[in-house]
Amino acid sequence: MFGKKGSRKNKNYTRTSTGRKISMTSTSGSRRQQGIQMGRGYGKPKPKYFMDRILDPLEKKYGRYALKDLMMYIVGGMGLVYLFNLYTDANPNLDFTLADVLSFDREMILKGQVWRILTFIFIPENTSVIFIVFELYLCWLIGASLQKQWGAFRFNTYYIMGMIGCIAAGFISGYTSNLYLNMSLFIAFALFFPNEEFLIFFVLPVKVKWLAIIDSVLLAAMFLMGGMRIKIVILFSLANLLLFFGKDIYIEVRYFIKKHMK
């Protein structure tokens, strides 16, 4: 369904709140000084965001312990779960799947199956052979790109914060999944690389920012129309996105409204 088509470097721009185009592909400065530049003018020092002030000293002290290629391990686990599910589906003597054993289940966790607190992240959303390949590829691509942009420590932090939000939502509401966690990764990717293109059905090129806008609208609709359980899951699962990008999202939404709704 999706193929990746990279955008040319000189076209990878976003806009500030004043409408000025600024590059999203700057390679100057340390990784810590790079990142989303929305709302920042050229020649001005990067303002310290809330998470920057917390993570800068932590990265200096604990950065060496960060797990490199975290997304590769997660994608590998998802692939193994899918293959085992295929085996159990084809075996009439087995009446369960690995996903049944790994999914988040508050009642079973309280009965002692504590591994479910973490293992739900390895359950793939798709059951089709074709779509699972694209799901795993996109998860790996997005995770690897974010790690390259942030560094291993910050990417680990972003993902783990999303996991903690999902787990908290699971214990509060009784339900959680990795769907919204993976969506938080995709939206973060779109904020960093808005002009990257995916080929829908390998034919139609669509910029990532438009796909992210569609996802965001769907998320907003699910939040507004869903019950309290869905509201809790979405809000807690996207807490990492709001903490890391809340200011940038506000600036981009304000600019979009000013530009298209005059």
C-alpha positions as CSV (number, residue, x, y, z in Angstrom):
1,M,0.0,0.0,0.0
2,F,2.8,2.4,0.9
3,G,6.1,2.9,-0.7
4,K,8.6,5.5,0.4
5,K,9.6,8.3,-1.9
6,G,12.1,10.7,-0.4
7,S,11.8,14.4,-0.9
8,R,14.7,16.5,-2.2
9,K,16.6,18.2,0.5
10,N,16.1,21.7,-0.8
11,K,12.4,21.2,-0.7
12,N,12.2,20.0,2.9
13,Y,10.8,23.2,4.5
14,T,8.3,24.1,7.1
15,R,6.9,27.6,8.1
16,T,7.2,29.6,11.2
17,S,4.3,31.3,12.8
18,T,5.0,34.4,10.8
19,G,4.9,32.5,7.5
20,R,8.6,32.4,6.8
21,K,10.0,29.2,5.3
22,I,12.7,27.5,7.2
23,S,14.8,24.4,6.5
24,M,14.0,21.1,8.2
25,T,17.3,19.5,7.0
26,S,19.9,21.6,8.7
27,T,23.1,19.5,9.4
28,S,24.9,22.2,11.4
29,G,25.3,22.0,15.1
30,S,25.0,19.1,17.5
31,R,22.0,16.8,17.4
32,R,20.8,18.3,20.6
33,Q,20.7,21.7,18.9
34,Q,18.7,20.4,15.9
35,G,15.1,19.2,15.7
36,I,11.8,20.8,15.0
37,Q,12.4,24.5,14.1
38,M,8.8,25.6,13.9
39,G,8.2,29.0,15.2
40,R,11.9,29.8,15.3
41,G,13.7,32.4,13.1
42,Y,17.1,32.1,11.6
43,G,20.0,33.4,13.6
44,K,18.1,33.0,16.9
45,P,19.3,30.6,19.5
46,K,17.0,27.6,20.0
47,P,14.8,28.3,23.0
48,K,14.8,25.6,25.7
49,Y,11.7,23.6,25.6
50,F,10.3,21.9,28.7
51,M,11.6,18.5,27.7
52,D,14.9,19.9,26.6
53,R,15.5,21.2,30.1
54,I,14.8,17.8,31.6
55,L,16.5,15.6,29.0
56,D,19.7,17.5,28.4
57,P,21.3,16.7,31.8
58,L,19.8,13.2,31.8
59,E,21.3,12.5,28.4
60,K,24.8,13.6,29.5
61,K,24.6,11.3,32.5
62,Y,22.7,8.3,31.2
63,G,22.9,8.6,27.4
64,R,25.5,5.8,27.1
65,Y,22.9,3.3,28.5
66,A,20.4,4.0,25.7
67,L,19.3,1.0,23.6
68,K,20.4,1.6,20.0
69,D,18.2,0.3,17.2
70,L,15.2,0.0,19.7
71,M,12.7,-0.1,16.8
72,M,14.5,-3.0,15.1
73,Y,14.0,-5.2,18.2
74,I,10.3,-4.1,18.4
75,V,9.7,-4.8,14.7
76,G,11.5,-8.1,15.0
77,G,9.2,-9.1,17.9
78,M,6.1,-8.1,16.0
79,G,7.3,-10.2,13.1
80,L,7.8,-13.3,15.3
81,V,4.4,-12.8,16.9
82,Y,2.8,-12.7,13.5
83,L,4.6,-15.8,12.3
84,F,3.6,-17.7,15.4
85,N,0.0,-16.6,15.0
86,L,0.1,-18.0,11.4
87,Y,1.3,-21.3,12.8
88,T,-1.4,-21.5,15.5
89,D,-4.1,-20.5,13.0
90,A,-3.0,-23.4,10.7
91,N,-2.9,-25.9,13.6
92,P,-6.4,-27.1,14.5
93,N,-5.1,-28.6,17.8
94,L,-4.3,-25.1,19.1
95,D,-7.1,-22.9,20.2
96,F,-5.1,-19.7,21.0
97,T,-2.7,-17.3,19.4
98,L,0.4,-15.7,20.8
99,A,-1.4,-12.4,20.7
100,D,-3.9,-13.8,23.1
101,V,-1.1,-14.5,25.6
102,L,0.7,-11.2,25.1
103,S,-2.1,-8.6,24.9
104,F,-2.7,-6.2,27.7
105,D,-5.4,-7.7,30.0
106,R,-5.8,-5.9,33.4
107,E,-7.6,-8.8,35.0
108,M,-5.0,-11.4,34.0
109,I,-2.1,-9.0,35.0
110,L,-3.6,-8.7,38.5
111,K,-3.7,-12.5,38.6
112,G,0.0,-12.7,38.0
113,Q,0.6,-12.6,34.2
114,V,2.8,-9.5,34.6
115,W,4.5,-9.9,31.3
116,R,1.4,-8.5,29.6
117,I,2.3,-5.0,31.0
118,L,5.1,-4.9,28.3
119,T,4.4,-7.5,25.7
120,F,1.4,-5.8,24.1
121,I,3.8,-3.6,22.1
122,F,4.8,-6.6,20.0
123,I,1.3,-7.4,18.7
124,P,0.9,-6.3,15.1
125,E,-2.3,-4.6,14.0
126,N,-2.6,-6.3,10.6
127,T,-3.4,-9.9,9.9
128,S,-2.9,-9.8,6.1
129,V,0.5,-11.0,4.9
130,I,0.8,-8.1,2.5
131,F,-0.2,-5.4,5.0
132,I,2.0,-6.8,7.8
133,V,5.1,-6.3,5.6
134,F,4.2,-2.7,5.1
135,E,3.4,-2.2,8.8
136,L,6.7,-3.6,9.9
137,Y,8.6,-1.7,7.2
138,L,7.0,1.6,8.2
139,C,7.5,1.0,11.9
140,W,11.2,0.4,11.3
141,L,11.6,3.3,8.9
142,I,9.9,5.8,11.2
143,G,11.7,4.6,14.3
144,A,15.1,4.6,12.6
145,S,14.5,8.1,11.2
146,L,13.5,9.5,14.6
147,Q,16.5,7.8,16.3
148,K,18.8,9.4,13.7
149,Q,17.2,12.8,14.3
150,W,17.1,12.6,18.1
151,G,19.8,10.1,19.0
152,A,19.1,6.8,20.8
153,F,18.5,8.3,24.3
154,R,15.8,10.7,23.3
155,F,14.1,8.2,21.0
156,N,14.2,5.6,23.8
157,T,12.7,8.3,26.1
158,Y,9.9,9.2,23.7
159,Y,8.9,5.6,23.1
160,I,9.1,4.6,26.8
161,M,7.0,7.6,27.7
162,G,4.4,6.5,25.2
163,M,4.5,3.0,26.6
164,I,4.0,4.3,30.2
165,G,1.0,6.3,28.9
166,C,-0.5,3.2,27.3
167,I,0.1,1.1,30.4
168,A,-1.5,3.8,32.7
169,A,-4.5,4.0,30.3
170,G,-4.8,0.2,30.4
171,F,-4.9,0.1,34.2
172,I,-7.4,3.0,34.4
173,S,-9.7,1.9,31.6
174,G,-9.1,-1.8,31.3
175,Y,-8.0,-1.5,27.7
176,T,-5.0,-0.4,25.8
177,S,-3.0,-1.3,22.6
178,N,0.0,-0.2,20.7
179,L,-2.1,1.5,18.0
180,Y,-2.0,5.0,19.4
181,L,1.6,4.6,20.5
182,N,2.6,3.8,16.9
183,M,0.5,6.8,15.7
184,S,2.5,9.1,18.0
185,L,5.6,7.9,16.3
186,F,4.1,8.6,12.9
187,I,3.0,12.1,13.8
188,A,6.5,12.8,15.3
189,F,8.0,11.7,12.0
190,A,5.7,14.0,10.1
191,L,6.7,16.9,12.2
192,F,10.3,16.3,11.5
193,F,10.0,15.4,7.8
194,P,6.7,16.9,6.6
195,N,7.7,16.8,2.9
196,E,8.8,13.2,2.7
197,E,6.5,11.3,0.3
198,F,4.9,7.9,0.5
199,L,3.6,6.2,-2.6
200,I,0.1,5.0,-1.9
201,F,-0.4,1.7,-3.7
202,F,3.1,2.4,-5.2
203,V,1.5,4.9,-7.5
204,L,0.1,8.0,-5.8
205,P,2.7,10.2,-4.1
206,V,1.4,11.8,-0.9
207,K,3.4,14.0,1.5
208,V,3.7,12.7,5.0
209,K,2.2,15.9,6.5
210,W,-1.1,15.3,4.7
211,L,-1.3,11.7,6.0
212,A,-0.5,13.0,9.5
213,I,-3.3,15.6,9.2
214,I,-5.7,12.9,8.2
215,D,-4.6,10.7,11.2
216,S,-4.9,13.7,13.5
217,V,-8.5,14.5,12.3
218,L,-9.4,10.8,12.8
219,L,-7.9,10.8,16.3
220,A,-9.8,14.0,17.2
221,A,-13.1,12.4,15.9
222,M,-12.5,9.2,17.8
223,F,-11.7,11.2,21.0
224,L,-14.8,13.4,20.6
225,M,-17.2,10.7,19.6
226,G,-15.8,7.8,21.6
227,G,-16.6,6.8,25.2
228,M,-14.6,7.6,28.3
229,R,-12.4,4.5,27.8
230,I,-11.3,5.6,24.3
231,K,-10.7,9.2,25.5
232,I,-8.5,7.9,28.3
233,V,-6.5,5.6,26.0
234,I,-6.0,8.3,23.3
235,L,-5.0,11.0,25.8
236,F,-2.6,8.9,27.8
237,S,-1.1,7.2,24.8
238,L,-0.3,10.5,23.1
239,A,1.1,12.1,26.2
240,N,4.7,11.7,24.8
241,L,3.7,13.6,21.7
242,L,2.2,16.4,23.6
243,L,5.2,16.7,25.9
244,F,7.7,16.7,23.1
245,F,5.8,18.6,20.4
246,G,2.9,20.4,22.1
247,K,4.3,23.9,21.4
248,D,5.2,23.0,17.8
249,I,1.7,21.5,17.2
250,Y,0.1,24.7,18.6
251,I,2.2,26.9,16.2
252,E,1.4,24.8,13.2
253,V,-2.3,24.6,13.9
254,R,-2.4,28.3,14.4
255,Y,-0.6,28.9,11.1
256,F,-2.9,26.5,9.3
257,I,-6.0,28.2,10.6
258,K,-4.7,31.7,9.7
259,K,-3.7,30.5,6.2
260,H,-6.8,28.4,5.2
261,M,-9.6,29.9,7.2
262,K,-9.5,33.6,6.6
